[in-house]
Amino acid sequence: MTFIIAFVFSMAGNGENNAKDEGLRLPLDAQGESLSFTFRAASVNCKLKAAAVHSNDSVAIFSDNQALYDKMILASSLEAEKKVHNVDLDLNNHHEHSITKTITRKLFSFDSEVERDEVEVSLPRNVPLDLKVEYAIGDATFDLSHLDVQNFYVRSGGADLFISYEDSIANTFPMDTFMVNVDMGAVYIDKLSYTKAKNIITKVSFGSLFLDFSHDNWNEGGTAVSASVGAGKMIVKLPSEDIPILVKYSTSPLCRVVNNAKEVNMESVGTKSYANAAYMEDPSNAIIFDVKLAMGSLMFVGPEGEIVNDEFEKLR
């Protein structure tokens, strides 16, 4: 039997100046050996990063807007048997009156006119972390440097997200699963190799996804990439030629594949399958792409290739 001890926190009544200066800090229970953090946001701009060394024992949220603290829901529980500290931060109630208007602006390219609150979230370092993010509208940056992420799931409804390792410090152990779901937003994932992920799962409905595989630090056991593209687009920047790569994809008559085999130095090894020389020499520890295309587009570029795309340039 698993015992769960739960707490729900609110900042209501704490005072505007206190909220601005100190934010909201949730100390972690010393009995917890890992952290499961879920973050839901409807319409804010956010930066998520590792906590400073001197405040590494808590989850912290900072914002200049007191109203945001008053409406947020921050729930904490400890699964004593599993020694997992669960923290759930929900900002979906904030600006709930304007969500329909915000989505309409996104659809008709008026999104830049919407003013949103700024939020910063910091998570403790050196703690095994399961991170789940569901983001409706807004701009967000997730810096995974110094965070020991076991599993990462992010969903963008109509948000523009930038995910990277800004300090170029890789995960200290292989991440099990890195999953990203893009509905209508644009998501740029930089330094993807720093995750050391065993499994990468992507789904693009109507939005855009950029995956930068061009750095070192790949998982020595290989990586399986499962990708699905509906009516959106996905651009993949491949790693250096000494990393074994196999690409397999299934298509429909309505999709578009841009695969410059000369630039990426890959050869056909079967129907809709391509491999580089490193894979044909030794397929062990390979990055294996399995891509399904419906109505969207897929593009591969080499490690030195440049992507000229306004959607992605504004996220970098």
Buried (B, 14 or more C-beta within 10 A) or exposed (E): EEEEEEEEBEBEEBEEEEBBEEBBBBEBBEEBEBBBBBBBBBBBBBBBBBBEEEEBEBBBBBBEBBEBBBBBBBBBBBBBEBEBBBBBBBBBEBBEEBBEEBBEBBEEEEBEEBEBBBBBBBBBBEBBBBBBBBBBBBBBBBBBBBBBBBBBBBBBBBBBBBBBBBEEBBBEEBBBBBBBBBBBBBBBBBBBBBBBBBBBBBBBBBBBBBBBBBBEBBBEEBBBBBBBBBBBBBBBBBBBBEBBBBBBBEBEEEBEBEBEEEBBBBEEBEEBBBBBEBBEEEBEBBBBBBBBBBBBBBBBBBBEBEBEBEBBEEBE
